[in-house]
């Protein structure tokens, strides 16, 4: 029995059903928003046409109302006798006030810690090579 083509589904599923060797023009299966060939958004089409949900802003604004109370609670915990809780509260307060501490990153060229060596090779391209890449030659 021949396989029936699906009319719904992802572009990947559509590609599995498509005839061998044929290419899609644009996949309009992504909730009505067209994607160009290769899965990128077509020019002039937004991947998020509705923008950020309003609930996110509402929750953020509600949480910000408790900022002062939360900081006072953290200060109270910081002064408690529980060392672990005090240390955690100190870290949270410092992170909010001064930002997180930068992470050290060690980069070396090899196991011995030698500096990284950067080499750049340059050569002239022939007119044939340039033409093969579609570049205009004088």
N, C-alpha and C positions, 0 to 999 in steps of 0.2 A: 504494500500500500504506500503511495507517495506521501512524503512528509508535507503537512500543511503549513504554510507560512503564517507566522503570528503577526497580528496587527498591533499589539501592545508589547511593552517591555523596554528594556534598556537598549542603547545602541550596540552594546556587545552582543546581546541576544539577537538583535536584528542582523548583525554581521554574520552570525552563525547560520542563519537561515538564508541569507542572500546568496545569489548565484556566485560561483567562483569567478574571480576576475572583475566583477562589477564593483563600482565605487558608489558610496552614498553621496547625494548632493549636500544635504544637511539633515542632521538627525533632529526632528522636532518632537522627540519622545520625552524630553526632559521637562515635563510639566508645561508644555506649550512654548518653551523658550528654545529657539533654534541654536544649535551649536554648529560651527563650521567643521570642515573635514579635519580630522586629527583630534577632535574632542574639545577644541578651544571655543570660547564664546564667539559667536559671529559679531562682526563690527556693529556697534550701536545697540547691542543686546546686553542687558545687565544680568549677572548671575544672582543678584539679590534685588529684584525690582521693588519689593515692598519695604526695603530698608530694615533697620534694626527693630525688633518687636518693642512696643511701648511698655510691656510688662517689665522688661529689663530695666528701663529708666525708672519706673515706679518703685521697683524693689531696691534699686540703688539709692534713690532719694529717701526711702523709708529707713534703710540701714544707716544713712548719714545722719539721721535724726538722733541716733544713739551713740554717736562718736564720743561725745564728752563723757557720757556715763560709762562707756566701754573702757576709755582710757583711765578713768578713776578706778574702775574695777581692776584693771591690770596693775595699776599702781598699788592697790591694796594687796593683791596677790604677790606682787614683787616684794612687799615688806613682810610677807608671811614667814613662818618658820619652816615651811616645806621648801627645801632647797631646790628640788627639781622644778616645782611650780614657779618659784621665784626666778630661776634662771630662764625659764621659758617666757615668763612675762617680761623680763628685762630685754630679751631678744626681740620680742614683738614690738615693744615700745621703741627701742632703738631703730629697728627696721622702718617703722612708720615715721619716725622723726628725722632720721638721717639717711634713709635708704639702705638697701642691703649692701653688705661689705663686698667689694670686688673680689672675684675669685682669681687666685694666682694661676698662671698658665705657663708652663715651661715647655719651650719648643727647642729642639736641638736637631742637628743634621744627622747624627748617627748615635750609636750606643755610647761613644766616648764623650758626647756632649760638644762635639765640634760644631762650628757655626754652619748654618744652612748655606749651601753654595748654589747660586742661581746662574744658569748659563743660557745664553740666547744665541741661536744661530740664525744668520741672515744669508739669503742667497737670492740672486735675481731669478725671476720667473720668465720662462720663454713665452713668446707670443702665442704659441700653440696651447700651452698650459693655461694661460689667461683666458683664451677663447673658449677652452673646454669648460671653464668655470662660469662662462657667460659674461665675462668682463670685456668692456670695450677696449680695444687696443688702438694706438695711434698709427 
